[in-house]
Amino acid sequence: MKASELRSKDATELAKELESLLKAQFNLRMQRATQQLSNTSQLGKVRRDIARVRTVMAEKAGK
């Protein structure tokens, strides 16, 4: 997911995206804890996506 894609969304869509990413992060953490996660790089990707969404939300709130 790119920041330019996120900037085209409105606040409610960003909130929904953030919620789904946080759920995905939780699921990945649980899979890692139970040693069912084979591709651990997914955790970093989700964390960066969450940061991107929060950054765009902060940009829009500042305007």
C-alpha positions as a Python dict, from the first residue, in 0.01 Angstrom:
ca = {
    (1, 'M'): (0, 0, 0),
    (2, 'K'): (137, 337, -100),
    (3, 'A'): (91, 669, 75),
    (4, 'S'): (-48, 821, -245),
    (5, 'E'): (-328, 564, -242),
    (6, 'L'): (-404, 649, 119),
    (7, 'R'): (-413, 1024, 55),
    (8, 'S'): (-698, 975, -192),
    (9, 'K'): (-917, 818, 81),
    (10, 'D'): (-1131, 1012, 325),
    (11, 'A'): (-1115, 993, 706),
    (12, 'T'): (-1372, 713, 748),
    (13, 'E'): (-1200, 492, 491),
    (14, 'L'): (-866, 552, 663),
    (15, 'A'): (-1016, 460, 999),
    (16, 'K'): (-1153, 135, 853),
    (17, 'E'): (-816, 58, 695),
    (18, 'L'): (-640, 122, 1026),
    (19, 'E'): (-882, -104, 1210),
    (20, 'S'): (-831, -389, 964),
    (21, 'L'): (-452, -350, 982),
    (22, 'L'): (-458, -357, 1362),
    (23, 'K'): (-665, -677, 1354),
    (24, 'A'): (-420, -828, 1106),
    (25, 'Q'): (-129, -730, 1330),
    (26, 'F'): (-298, -894, 1629),
    (27, 'N'): (-358, -1214, 1432),
    (28, 'L'): (3, -1224, 1317),
    (29, 'R'): (128, -1173, 1674),
    (30, 'M'): (-88, -1461, 1793),
    (31, 'Q'): (40, -1683, 1511),
    (32, 'R'): (398, -1595, 1606),
    (33, 'A'): (331, -1671, 1972),
    (34, 'T'): (194, -2014, 1886),
    (35, 'Q'): (475, -2067, 1632),
    (36, 'Q'): (237, -2100, 1339),
    (37, 'L'): (380, -1799, 1153),
    (38, 'S'): (621, -1906, 882),
    (39, 'N'): (680, -1567, 716),
    (40, 'T'): (777, -1332, 997),
    (41, 'S'): (844, -1043, 759),
    (42, 'Q'): (469, -992, 738),
    (43, 'L'): (478, -836, 1084),
    (44, 'G'): (711, -560, 971),
    (45, 'K'): (507, -491, 659),
    (46, 'V'): (187, -454, 860),
    (47, 'R'): (360, -227, 1113),
    (48, 'R'): (483, 0, 833),
    (49, 'D'): (136, 8, 675),
    (50, 'I'): (-13, 108, 1011),
    (51, 'A'): (243, 386, 1040),
    (52, 'R'): (159, 506, 688),
    (53, 'V'): (-213, 520, 764),
    (54, 'R'): (-156, 705, 1091),
    (55, 'T'): (77, 952, 918),
    (56, 'V'): (-179, 1031, 648),
    (57, 'M'): (-450, 1067, 912),
    (58, 'A'): (-232, 1316, 1101),
    (59, 'E'): (-164, 1508, 780),
    (60, 'K'): (-534, 1537, 708),
    (61, 'A'): (-611, 1641, 1068),
    (62, 'G'): (-356, 1921, 1045),
    (63, 'K'): (-520, 2081, 744),
}
